[in-house]
Amino acid sequence: MKYVSEYRDRDTALKYADLIKQLVTRKWSIMEVCGGQTHTIVKYGIDQLLPDTVTLIHGPGCPVCVTPVELINQAVEIAGFENVIFCSFGDMLRVPGSTDDLLGAKASGGDVRIVYSPIDAVRIAAGNPEREVVFFAVGFETTAPVTAAAVLQAERLGLDNFTMLVSHVLVPPAIETILSSPDCAVQGFLAAGHVCAIMGYIEYEPIAEKYSVPIVVTGFEPLDIFEGVYMCLQQLEQGRTEVENQYLRAVSREGNLTAVELMRSVFEVTDRKWRGIGKIPGSGFRLRDKFSKFDAGRKFKVSSHEVEESEICISGEVLRGNKKPYECAAFGAECTPEHPLGAPMVSSEGACAAYYRYRYVRKNDE
C-alpha cells in the first residue's frame, strides 16, 4: 500500500539498525512518548534490532491508560442512570474502575454506545431530545479540537440534553514531570507525531533547553521510529539538545493553528490526575465557564472521592517508564486482556497489551 509499505521496508530498517550500531559509543536511554509508537516498536521488534547500549523506555503516552480510576467510576455511575445514553470510544469500555467498567454497566442495562466521533454523540442527542446524552471525552491534544467542535455544534443546535465527561490530557507537562523526577533515566525523547501535527513543537523547545535533552518529533511506522531514534542518538553523541522534526510529512513547527484556536476557544488548561502517576499541574483541559452547561460532572451528582488501585498491578511503574510489563508478577496471570487489572492491558495503545500480544509466550504454546 503506497505511503505505508515504503515505511516498512525491511532492508532500509536493517540499514538504520547498522547505522545506529556504528554511531553509538556509550549507553543511552530514549523514551517514546506515544503508545502507538510502543506498539510499532514491540510488534516489529525494533528494540531487539538495536545494540544493547540503546534502551527504549515506554512512556505514559496513552490517554486511555492514564484516565484516573475516579473518572472511570463516574462514567460507570452516569451510564447506569435512567434516561442516559452514554457515548464513548470503544477502547474505554473495558478500562477497569474500582469494581466495574463501562461494558459491565452496559451488561447491567445501561444504554452505552460506541461512537467514532464526538459529533456522533451530538447527533444522537439531537435525535433523542427526551434523553440525556453524555460523551466521554478522552484523548491527547490530538482529539481535543474535534471535541471542541462538538461542543460548538451542540451550542448552535441549542441542545440542553448533551454533556461530556472531559478527560483530555496534555503531553508537555507529563514530559516535564518525568524529567524532574529524581530517578529519571531518560536522556532523550521521541515526541508523539500526531499530537505535534495539531500543536506543533514550539512548546517542546523550552523543555529541551531547560532539561538539556534532545526531543525528536517522530511518526509511527517502523522507519519513522528508526530514523527518530537515529536522530536522537546523533544529538546525544554530539552533545546537542534540540527539538528536531522527523515527521516532516505531517508536522510543522507551528502546528495546525485553526485547530488550536478552536480547541482553546472551548477549553482552558487545568491540573489533571494521571492514572498511576498522580496529579500533574497544567496537564489537562476543562470546559471554559461559558460552556459549563455541557459539563457532565456539574450536571450529574456523582461520587468523586479518591480510590486505590490494585495492589498487585504495577501499571503506574510501567506508565512512568520505570518497569517493563513483563516485570509485573500479574502479567499474563491475574492480568490479561480478557481480565485486565490495569488500563495498559486494555488499551489498544497500552504497553502491557503490546507485550502480551507480540511478546508473551503462553505456557501451552511453549
C-alpha angles and dihedrals in degrees: 000000000000115000090018107055091049089063094049099052109144098208093051091048091053090049090054090049089053093047090052091051090052093047102049119087100167142014118296134178121207126184122212106209101203127073089216088062090048091056091050091050094050097038095052096034093239093153090053091055093054122090118263088252091069119072123188112209118201113229135203093270099137116092091196090055096050097047102118122246091240091061092047088052090051091049092051091047094050092045088058094055118110114253094020126125106198115202124195144154109266097246091065096059097083100036104122122240123188095292108351146016135221091267088057090049089053091049089052091058103274117142097239116166132187114228131183096212137018086240087067088059090052090053090050090052091049090050095047106044092163093058133070111239119200125187121203102223106202127158149081124277085288095078100027095090091057090048089051090050089053091054092051092047091050089051092050090051091048093235113176093175098062124091137150137217102223123213103153113152133196125227107212095062089051091053090050091050091053093047094048092054112110091226095048112143097177116117100173141011138223102210120214110265097206093053091049091048085068103030102028116218105270091108090058093059097076089047092054090049097044096048098029095235130136115238120195120192103225139187129224109250121095094256090047089057094045092050092045091051091047092050092048092049091049089058093046093049091047095045094244124142108192140132111252131181118227092163095069094149091065110017135067127183093250097041125205102332094187092054092046092050091049092049095048092048090063104029136048129198119265140166112273135194115230118207111251093007109058134226116342115193115240093001102124147045130242130180116271116248092255088063097041092118087072092056110109091194089064097040098049124052104229135157117268105176122135116265135196124240127226111298094219096046115094096188090128091059090047093049091050090051094242095119140022119239093249090060089071114097090216095052110120091356117063089000120060134139088263093050107021123184094190137030095247088069092051106043121086086230098043118123093224091053090050093053092044092051100042108021110024114104110204116218093242089053096053 
